[in-house]
């Protein structure tokens, strides 16, 4: 754990979270055909960023400094670039392949990049998360997300 970097990162992400919450207040509260306004997710993301930043700052303060515990670990650029590329592809094709399929494929790929193997667990978590969020947002909150691709809409 690099305490100096983590301390500054927690402060930066705290400020970004506050900015998200503040700016989400200026977004309209309702959109066409949806009971969930477009301000909900940016505000939620900001709150999550604030809470995680506070937690990271607390963890940095809690750890004791010792020369033996400081390891010089190099960033894993290969994994980072693979997941970044997958994120860009996911965002580009989201409308074409739909939220459920796109999110499932993105999560499955990301889980395998992070830790190879455990296919069954990765498939179950990816499927449950992508369909669960879709169901929660579309059915319960009556929002709108890209559904399934047009070739799958049989009815």
Phi, psi and omega in degrees: 000123177269101188297320183293312180298315181296324179296311179293321179297320180296322178292317179298314180291331174296314179295321177295319177299316177297320178297318178299312181296316181297312183286335178292339178292337181270354177281145179304151185272347179218154177233167183294132176068020183217136175276345179264122181284161180288354179273349186295308185289319175298322179293317178298318178297319178297317180295317179297318179297320179297313182295317179293326178294317177297318179297316179296316179299318179297316180297322179294318179292329184285330184287144178272144180273126174213145183295327182285335182277341179281109178254139176271096178258136180274144177298146180268085184294326182298310179296318179301313181293324177296315180288326175297314178297319178297323178295318179293319177295318178302312180295322182292319186262006185302314180294325184284318184257353178088162184292312187296310181292316181298315180293320177301311181295319179298313181295318179299314178298314182297318178299322181286330175292318181291314181213109180294151181091193180052048183298316183298315179297317180297317180294316181296314181294316180298314181293314181297317181292311185295316179287322180299315178293319178299312180298314180301313185286316186277314185277314186275311181274353179057041175268189178228134175225156176301124182284222179269159179301156184299329180289347179264347179280091185274342185251000000 
